[in-house]
Amino acid sequence: MAALEDGSHGRTRDRRSVYERYQETTGEDGLVSLDELMLTARETASDGQLTDVEREGTEDGVERITSPFDPEHIDIETRNTTVDLLLSRLRSEMIDLAPDFQRRAGIWTDEKQSRLIESLLLRIPIPSFYAAEQEDGSWAIVDGIQRLTSIARFLDAETIGAAPLRLKGLEYLLNFTGADFRDLSGKLQIRLRETEVVVHVIRRGTPEPVMFNVFARINTGGEPLTRQEIRHALIPGRARTFLAELGESEEFRRATGNSVVGDRMADREMALRFLAFRLTPPDGYRTGDFDRFLAEAMHRINRLEPAEEEHLRAEFSEAMEAAEAVFGIHAFRKYRSGQQRKSPINKALFEAIAVNLAELGPEQHDRLSQLDTLDAFAELMEDTEFERSISVATGDTKKVRKRFDAVQELFEDLLDQGDAQQ
């Protein structure tokens, strides 16, 4: 461990190069390059392609339950229903498609939607749907949005305000290519309407953290639901649209280099993390259950007065503009001295930098942009404890405080040095 030494402010510095550090990560040939490591550590978009957002890890590489709960609190009812009854619920607005429909309705291609309809016509069972029962008895579909959207588009497109689906890209029923529902015989129309599907409904009254954990374990569609997709489905209200507005803002897009893909709601999660720590200061974070912390923040956002909402919006915009001015193309990304290639966006780093910038005023932002802030940040990245606080088990209480305190100290030291030089 000769390469490790104590730096200033009690930081543990690793004096090896980035390349040397990552040589410890081995693969089949005994070595994984830094480029390969950076690629494998990224989140994926809905189409399976790698995004420019770093995937957060846990200590042991798997998700763990941080808040134990009584299994008796899990109240799941399995219902065997028909396609026609699902459509009836949609028409009566007793199914909430808002969780994902607006953002992800176009994820499945017409070909993939057509093949689902083909499966129903062939009487091939499709995966179950998972829903959360709301206080009014309606269902928020958490898993199965694309399947339900495909069915509705074909049988009754007006129900969801979408263009009718004409079948294409079929594998077996080629004679139905180009057909819509009206082109089917009465017998086949009835077959589709009476097709039985399984819906697992988590009943109202089930504690929200329990509900969240259950849905976090669902992976029926091949690609696991993201944490934000689950929060978005389970917590209706103004928070849904407010987070979307912040994530789609020009300031956010410029600060992140237009590189955050929104179809899995990474942009909304980043906006939520900023708001969560503006509503609850980092030193007030004590739960250690980061998912619950963010869920509670969404509930608080739903209760904001218009003036409070506008104040937070202004803080977010100013923080984004400041981050772009101070860090340039490396804003919210891990950075080492002399690094040319951009690292992926790091969510934990995003919240720590953005929230600390929100604590400062425009004059301080200007001064940071004129100082050697990026070089100072590169030195901070040599602190192994700080690096871990933004890389692994980022919801741990100590790691949350470590990254926020370290970034705050970085800005304060730079501003103090700037004052001393004047």
PLY file of the C-alpha trace (Angstrom):
ply
format ascii 1.0
element vertex 422
property float x
property float y
property float z
element edge 421
property int vertex1
property int vertex2
end_header
0.00 0.00 0.00
2.98 2.27 -0.48
1.11 4.09 -3.19
-1.39 5.40 -0.62
-0.69 8.40 1.55
-2.59 10.91 3.67
-3.26 14.19 1.93
-4.43 17.52 3.24
-7.72 17.74 5.15
-7.42 14.07 6.12
-7.97 12.79 2.61
-6.54 9.43 1.64
-4.78 9.90 -1.66
-3.91 7.17 -4.10
-0.85 8.33 -6.01
-1.12 5.66 -8.68
-2.37 6.67 -12.08
-5.95 5.97 -13.06
-4.71 3.25 -15.39
-2.69 1.61 -12.61
-5.64 1.65 -10.24
-7.97 0.02 -12.71
-5.45 -2.68 -13.54
-6.72 -4.37 -10.37
-10.00 -5.10 -12.20
-9.46 -8.31 -14.13
-11.41 -10.15 -16.80
-10.89 -13.30 -18.82
-7.53 -12.08 -20.09
-6.51 -10.81 -16.66
-6.95 -7.14 -17.51
-9.80 -4.75 -18.22
-8.91 -1.39 -19.70
-10.25 1.86 -18.29
-12.32 2.38 -21.44
-13.92 -1.05 -21.05
-14.62 -0.43 -17.38
-16.26 2.92 -18.10
-18.48 1.30 -20.75
-19.65 -1.52 -18.51
-20.49 0.93 -15.71
-23.12 2.85 -17.67
-26.87 2.67 -17.46
-28.81 1.37 -20.44
-31.59 3.07 -22.37
-34.90 1.45 -23.25
-33.42 0.11 -26.49
-30.59 -1.60 -24.62
-27.96 0.89 -25.74
-25.49 2.31 -23.23
-26.24 5.83 -22.01
-23.95 8.58 -20.74
-25.02 8.08 -17.12
-22.90 6.03 -14.75
-24.57 3.05 -13.13
-24.52 3.19 -9.34
-23.29 0.11 -7.52
-23.85 -1.49 -4.15
-21.18 -2.84 -1.83
-21.73 -6.42 -2.89
-23.03 -5.82 -6.39
-26.68 -6.62 -5.59
-29.60 -4.57 -4.34
-30.26 -5.06 -0.66
-33.29 -4.38 1.51
-32.22 -1.55 3.82
-35.45 -1.32 5.83
-36.83 -4.65 7.05
-40.58 -5.03 6.97
-43.22 -7.49 8.08
-44.20 -9.89 5.27
-47.75 -9.69 6.61
-47.86 -6.15 5.21
-47.62 -7.46 1.65
-51.15 -7.65 0.28
-51.07 -8.83 -3.34
-54.18 -9.99 -5.12
-53.87 -11.97 -8.34
-56.73 -11.35 -10.73
-57.54 -13.29 -13.88
-59.26 -10.79 -16.11
-59.86 -10.32 -19.81
-58.51 -7.89 -22.36
-62.02 -6.43 -22.69
-62.22 -5.69 -18.96
-58.79 -4.01 -19.04
-59.99 -1.79 -21.88
-63.17 -1.05 -19.93
-61.04 0.11 -17.01
-59.03 2.29 -19.37
-62.16 3.92 -20.77
-63.45 4.57 -17.25
-60.08 6.09 -16.27
-59.62 3.38 -13.66
-56.21 2.52 -15.06
-53.47 5.13 -14.80
-51.25 5.07 -17.87
-49.57 8.33 -16.87
-46.72 6.60 -15.01
-44.96 5.69 -18.22
-47.17 6.27 -21.21
-46.27 9.90 -21.91
-42.54 9.24 -21.71
-42.25 5.73 -23.04
-45.22 5.12 -25.31
-42.95 4.98 -28.35
-40.41 2.56 -26.95
-41.91 -0.51 -28.62
-41.80 -0.38 -32.38
-44.92 -1.14 -34.42
-43.32 -4.47 -35.30
-42.89 -5.44 -31.65
-46.42 -4.33 -30.80
-47.73 -6.30 -33.78
-45.98 -9.45 -32.63
-47.66 -9.13 -29.24
-51.06 -9.03 -30.98
-49.93 -12.00 -33.08
-49.18 -13.90 -29.84
-52.70 -13.19 -28.58
-54.21 -14.38 -31.86
-52.13 -17.55 -31.59
-53.30 -17.97 -27.98
-49.75 -17.73 -26.65
-49.82 -16.50 -22.99
-48.20 -13.12 -22.38
-46.42 -12.04 -19.17
-48.43 -10.85 -16.19
-49.23 -7.22 -15.46
-48.32 -5.62 -12.13
-50.34 -2.74 -10.70
-50.63 -0.67 -7.55
-54.15 0.00 -6.31
-54.81 3.68 -5.59
-57.12 5.12 -2.93
-59.99 5.48 -5.43
-59.64 1.86 -6.55
-57.86 2.69 -9.81
-54.74 0.85 -10.88
-51.35 2.39 -11.58
-49.72 0.00 -14.02
-46.10 -0.39 -12.98
-45.05 -3.29 -15.19
-46.81 -3.94 -18.49
-47.32 -0.43 -19.85
-46.00 -1.36 -23.30
-48.11 -4.50 -23.50
-51.28 -2.67 -22.48
-50.52 0.21 -24.84
-50.06 -2.23 -27.73
-53.35 -3.98 -26.99
-55.23 -0.70 -26.66
-53.75 0.67 -29.88
-54.97 -2.32 -31.81
-58.40 -2.84 -30.24
-59.44 0.71 -29.34
-56.82 3.36 -30.13
-59.11 6.25 -29.16
-59.03 5.06 -25.56
-55.43 6.19 -25.23
-55.48 8.90 -27.88
-53.03 7.07 -30.12
-52.91 6.22 -33.81
-54.47 2.83 -34.62
-52.04 -0.04 -34.98
-51.81 -1.84 -38.30
-50.03 -5.17 -38.05
-46.56 -5.43 -39.55
-43.45 -7.54 -39.14
-45.44 -10.66 -38.26
-43.68 -14.03 -38.10
-46.51 -16.52 -38.60
-49.80 -14.85 -39.53
-48.39 -13.17 -42.62
-51.83 -12.93 -44.23
-52.78 -10.38 -41.52
-50.01 -7.95 -42.52
-51.48 -4.46 -42.83
-54.69 -5.41 -41.01
-56.25 -3.43 -38.19
-58.82 -4.67 -35.67
-61.77 -3.95 -37.96
-60.27 -6.20 -40.64
-60.47 -9.26 -38.38
-63.38 -11.64 -38.49
-65.95 -11.43 -35.71
-64.63 -14.70 -34.30
-61.05 -13.37 -34.02
-62.25 -10.07 -32.56
-64.06 -11.96 -29.80
-60.97 -14.14 -29.27
-58.88 -11.05 -28.60
-61.50 -9.41 -26.37
-61.96 -12.56 -24.29
-58.24 -13.35 -23.97
-57.45 -13.87 -20.29
-54.54 -12.04 -18.73
-53.12 -12.08 -15.22
-52.86 -8.88 -13.18
-51.04 -8.87 -9.83
-52.48 -5.98 -7.83
-50.76 -4.70 -4.72
-53.72 -3.60 -2.64
-54.10 -0.13 -1.19
-53.07 -0.08 2.43
-49.81 -1.85 1.70
-47.07 0.47 3.05
-45.41 2.41 0.26
-41.85 1.25 1.11
-43.08 -2.36 0.95
-44.81 -1.66 -2.37
-41.68 -0.02 -3.73
-39.49 -2.97 -2.75
-41.85 -5.47 -4.35
-41.89 -3.58 -7.64
-38.11 -3.13 -7.53
-37.81 -6.91 -7.78
-39.99 -7.20 -10.87
-38.29 -7.96 -14.17
-40.89 -9.56 -16.39
-40.10 -7.54 -19.49
-36.38 -8.30 -19.70
-35.15 -4.85 -18.63
-35.53 -4.09 -14.91
-37.64 -1.13 -13.94
-35.56 1.82 -12.82
-36.10 3.22 -9.34
-37.48 6.44 -10.76
-39.92 4.60 -13.01
-41.32 2.89 -9.90
-41.52 6.13 -7.92
-43.17 7.79 -10.88
-45.81 5.06 -11.06
-46.57 4.87 -7.36
-46.68 8.59 -6.55
-49.11 10.56 -8.73
-49.35 14.33 -8.57
-47.59 17.49 -9.58
-44.14 15.99 -8.88
-44.41 13.95 -12.07
-44.70 16.95 -14.35
-42.45 19.25 -12.32
-39.55 16.80 -12.48
-40.14 16.37 -16.20
-40.01 20.15 -16.70
-36.70 20.44 -14.86
-35.20 17.45 -16.68
-36.24 18.85 -20.04
-35.07 22.40 -19.28
-32.49 24.00 -21.53
-30.24 24.73 -18.53
-30.14 21.05 -17.52
-29.54 19.87 -21.06
-26.63 22.28 -21.59
-25.01 21.46 -18.24
-25.15 17.73 -18.99
-24.08 18.11 -22.59
-27.46 16.88 -23.86
-26.31 13.41 -22.87
-28.90 12.25 -20.32
-31.40 9.94 -22.01
-34.85 10.59 -20.58
-36.75 7.48 -21.65
-35.78 5.64 -18.45
-36.31 8.81 -16.39
-32.67 9.36 -15.43
-33.21 13.10 -15.96
-36.21 13.12 -13.61
-34.27 11.21 -10.97
-31.43 13.71 -11.11
-33.85 16.61 -10.74
-35.51 14.79 -7.84
-32.21 14.24 -6.06
-31.47 17.96 -6.30
-34.89 18.91 -4.94
-34.73 16.27 -2.19
-31.55 17.76 -0.75
-32.85 21.31 -1.11
-35.95 20.34 0.86
-33.93 18.31 3.39
-30.32 19.52 3.86
-27.68 16.79 3.55
-26.91 16.92 7.28
-30.59 16.13 7.88
-30.38 12.90 5.88
-30.41 10.13 8.48
-32.48 7.25 7.15
-29.88 5.37 5.11
-32.82 4.30 2.92
-32.25 6.42 -0.16
-35.27 5.11 -2.04
-37.60 6.07 0.80
-35.90 9.47 1.08
-36.55 10.20 -2.59
-40.13 8.90 -2.39
-40.83 11.19 0.56
-39.35 14.07 -1.42
-41.83 13.42 -4.23
-44.68 13.62 -1.74
-43.29 16.92 -0.45
-43.03 18.27 -3.99
-46.70 17.43 -4.48
-47.51 19.71 -1.54
-45.41 22.69 -2.62
-47.03 26.07 -2.99
-46.56 27.70 -6.42
-44.12 30.26 -4.99
-42.00 27.51 -3.39
-41.97 25.60 -6.64
-40.80 28.61 -8.61
-38.06 29.30 -6.08
-36.74 25.75 -6.44
-36.99 25.98 -10.22
-34.86 29.14 -10.17
-32.29 27.53 -7.89
-32.08 24.51 -10.18
-31.61 26.64 -13.29
-28.94 28.81 -11.65
-27.08 25.73 -10.37
-27.10 24.20 -13.86
-25.77 27.40 -15.44
-23.08 27.67 -12.77
-21.99 24.04 -13.20
-21.61 24.54 -16.93
-19.57 27.71 -16.41
-17.35 26.23 -13.68
-16.74 22.68 -14.93
-17.41 22.95 -18.65
-17.80 19.62 -20.44
-16.78 17.74 -17.28
-19.71 19.00 -15.18
-21.07 16.22 -12.92
-18.48 13.78 -14.22
-15.50 12.16 -12.56
-12.34 13.89 -13.67
-8.61 13.35 -13.26
-5.86 15.81 -14.06
-5.20 16.02 -17.78
-8.16 13.81 -18.67
-9.44 14.48 -22.18
-12.25 11.99 -22.57
-15.47 12.73 -20.71
-16.54 10.27 -18.04
-20.26 9.43 -17.82
-22.57 11.62 -15.74
-22.48 10.56 -12.09
-25.78 11.04 -10.22
-24.25 11.28 -6.75
-21.77 13.84 -8.01
-24.61 15.70 -9.70
-26.52 16.16 -6.47
-23.44 17.10 -4.42
-22.21 19.73 -6.89
-25.63 21.13 -7.86
-26.88 21.48 -4.29
-23.65 23.11 -3.12
-23.76 25.52 -6.04
-27.35 26.38 -5.09
-26.04 27.46 -1.69
-23.83 30.07 -3.35
-24.72 33.32 -5.04
-24.10 34.52 -8.61
-20.95 36.42 -7.61
-19.44 33.30 -6.03
-20.38 31.30 -9.12
-18.50 33.80 -11.28
-15.43 33.61 -9.07
-15.40 29.80 -9.13
-15.55 29.89 -12.93
-12.43 32.09 -12.94
-10.46 29.94 -10.48
-8.74 26.59 -11.09
-11.80 24.72 -9.86
-11.46 21.78 -12.24
-7.85 21.17 -11.18
-8.87 21.33 -7.53
-11.67 18.89 -8.23
-9.18 16.51 -9.87
-7.21 16.55 -6.63
-10.37 15.78 -4.66
-10.96 12.78 -6.92
-7.67 11.34 -5.60
-9.38 10.96 -2.21
-10.41 7.29 -2.25
-13.13 7.82 0.37
-14.68 10.58 -1.73
-14.49 8.47 -4.87
-16.28 5.62 -3.11
-18.91 8.01 -1.77
-19.99 8.78 -5.34
-19.53 5.27 -6.72
-20.67 2.54 -4.35
-23.64 2.34 -1.95
-24.23 6.04 -2.48
-27.31 6.10 -0.23
-25.26 5.25 2.87
-25.58 8.07 5.42
-21.83 8.51 5.91
-21.19 8.55 2.17
-23.91 11.13 1.56
-22.35 13.45 4.13
-18.84 12.72 2.87
-19.53 13.84 -0.69
-21.58 16.89 0.25
-19.06 18.04 2.88
-16.13 17.44 0.53
-17.62 19.49 -2.30
-18.64 22.25 0.11
-15.11 22.34 1.51
-13.67 22.40 -2.01
-15.72 25.48 -2.97
-15.04 27.26 0.32
-11.28 26.68 0.07
-11.19 27.98 -3.50
-13.21 31.08 -2.64
-11.02 31.76 0.41
-7.87 31.44 -1.69
-9.35 33.77 -4.24
-10.06 36.35 -1.54
-6.50 36.05 -0.22
-5.05 36.70 -3.69
-7.03 39.90 -4.19
0 1
1 2
2 3
3 4
4 5
5 6
6 7
7 8
8 9
9 10
10 11
11 12
12 13
13 14
14 15
15 16
16 17
17 18
18 19
19 20
20 21
21 22
22 23
23 24
24 25
25 26
26 27
27 28
28 29
29 30
30 31
31 32
32 33
33 34
34 35
35 36
36 37
37 38
38 39
39 40
40 41
41 42
42 43
43 44
44 45
45 46
46 47
47 48
48 49
49 50
50 51
51 52
52 53
53 54
54 55
55 56
56 57
57 58
58 59
59 60
60 61
61 62
62 63
63 64
64 65
65 66
66 67
67 68
68 69
69 70
70 71
71 72
72 73
73 74
74 75
75 76
76 77
77 78
78 79
79 80
80 81
81 82
82 83
83 84
84 85
85 86
86 87
87 88
88 89
89 90
90 91
91 92
92 93
93 94
94 95
95 96
96 97
97 98
98 99
99 100
100 101
101 102
102 103
103 104
104 105
105 106
106 107
107 108
108 109
109 110
110 111
111 112
112 113
113 114
114 115
115 116
116 117
117 118
118 119
119 120
120 121
121 122
122 123
123 124
124 125
125 126
126 127
127 128
128 129
129 130
130 131
131 132
132 133
133 134
134 135
135 136
136 137
137 138
138 139
139 140
140 141
141 142
142 143
143 144
144 145
145 146
146 147
147 148
148 149
149 150
150 151
151 152
152 153
153 154
154 155
155 156
156 157
157 158
158 159
159 160
160 161
161 162
162 163
163 164
164 165
165 166
166 167
167 168
168 169
169 170
170 171
171 172
172 173
173 174
174 175
175 176
176 177
177 178
178 179
179 180
180 181
181 182
182 183
183 184
184 185
185 186
186 187
187 188
188 189
189 190
190 191
191 192
192 193
193 194
194 195
195 196
196 197
197 198
198 199
199 200
200 201
201 202
202 203
203 204
204 205
205 206
206 207
207 208
208 209
209 210
210 211
211 212
212 213
213 214
214 215
215 216
216 217
217 218
218 219
219 220
220 221
221 222
222 223
223 224
224 225
225 226
226 227
227 228
228 229
229 230
230 231
231 232
232 233
233 234
234 235
235 236
236 237
237 238
238 239
239 240
240 241
241 242
242 243
243 244
244 245
245 246
246 247
247 248
248 249
249 250
250 251
251 252
252 253
253 254
254 255
255 256
256 257
257 258
258 259
259 260
260 261
261 262
262 263
263 264
264 265
265 266
266 267
267 268
268 269
269 270
270 271
271 272
272 273
273 274
274 275
275 276
276 277
277 278
278 279
279 280
280 281
281 282
282 283
283 284
284 285
285 286
286 287
287 288
288 289
289 290
290 291
291 292
292 293
293 294
294 295
295 296
296 297
297 298
298 299
299 300
300 301
301 302
302 303
303 304
304 305
305 306
306 307
307 308
308 309
309 310
310 311
311 312
312 313
313 314
314 315
315 316
316 317
317 318
318 319
319 320
320 321
321 322
322 323
323 324
324 325
325 326
326 327
327 328
328 329
329 330
330 331
331 332
332 333
333 334
334 335
335 336
336 337
337 338
338 339
339 340
340 341
341 342
342 343
343 344
344 345
345 346
346 347
347 348
348 349
349 350
350 351
351 352
352 353
353 354
354 355
355 356
356 357
357 358
358 359
359 360
360 361
361 362
362 363
363 364
364 365
365 366
366 367
367 368
368 369
369 370
370 371
371 372
372 373
373 374
374 375
375 376
376 377
377 378
378 379
379 380
380 381
381 382
382 383
383 384
384 385
385 386
386 387
387 388
388 389
389 390
390 391
391 392
392 393
393 394
394 395
395 396
396 397
397 398
398 399
399 400
400 401
401 402
402 403
403 404
404 405
405 406
406 407
407 408
408 409
409 410
410 411
411 412
412 413
413 414
414 415
415 416
416 417
417 418
418 419
419 420
420 421
